[in-house]
Amino acid sequence: MTRDASLGEFGVGEDDEQSTVEPAESPTDADGAAAGSTAGGDHDAPDPIQPTSRWSGEPRPCADCGTDIKRAWTDDGRLLCADCKEW
């Protein structure tokens, strides 16, 4: 085979055909609830997503220095300018 082989030179095997396997039913527990569900409350909920920055069309003051900024970076719930944000 040369370095510039075409895809047709690799051939198609029997394993390349799409199978028509039916998806398996999801397992259930004794109560009939789907496995992995959190209905029992045994699992901790994931932490909510916290934004790292915010943008506003109207300038707002930085929580530390008071400079008017349109893009504010979050730091412990405060909105800061890029100069005041501890990186």
N, C-alpha and C positions, 0 to 999 in steps of 0.2 A: 504494500500500500504506500502511496506517495504522501508527502506532507499535505498536499492540497486535495485530499480525498473528498468525494461528495458524500452526502448523507445516504444516498442510495447504495453505496458500496458496503454499508454496514449491515444491510438486510433487515428483515422483520422476522422475529421469532414468534412461536406460539404464545409466549408469555406477554407479548405486546398487545394482544387483543384485549378489548375492554371486557371485564367480567360483568355478569348480571347477578351478583350476589345481593340478596336482600339484607337490609340492615337488621341487626339483632335488636330484640326488644330491650329496653332499658331495665336493669334490675330494680326490684322494689324490696323494701323491708317488710317486716311482719305486719305493719299497719297499712301497707299498700302505698306508702309515700315513695317517690322516686329516690333512689340511692343518691346520696350527696346533697339532698335538699336540706335547708336550714330551718325547716318548720319546727324542729324540736328546740331550737335556740341554744344548742350545744356549741355552736361555732361562733367565734368572734366576727363581727362585721368588719370589712376592710375600712381603713382610714379614708375619710373623704379627700378628694383631690384638692390640693391647695395651689392656687396660681402663683407663679414666680414673679410675674409683673402684670401691670395694668396700664392701659393707654386710655387717655381721655382727650376729647376734642378741645375741652376747656382746660387751660392750665390750672393745676392745683399746687398748693405749697408742700414742699418736702417736710416730713414730720420732724427732721433734725435741724436743718439749716434755714427752712422757710423759702428757698428758691422755688419759683414757679416752674413746674415741669408738666409735660404732657405724658411722658412715660415714667411710671413709678415702679420701683422694685420693692417687693414685699420682704420684710425682715421682722419676724415675731409679731405679725399682724399690723406693723406700721408700714406706711408707704414712703419710700425714700428715693432720692435722686441717685444716679449712678455714682456720684462722688461720695455720698454718705453711706452707701451700701457696703457692708463688710464682706469682701469677696474671699 
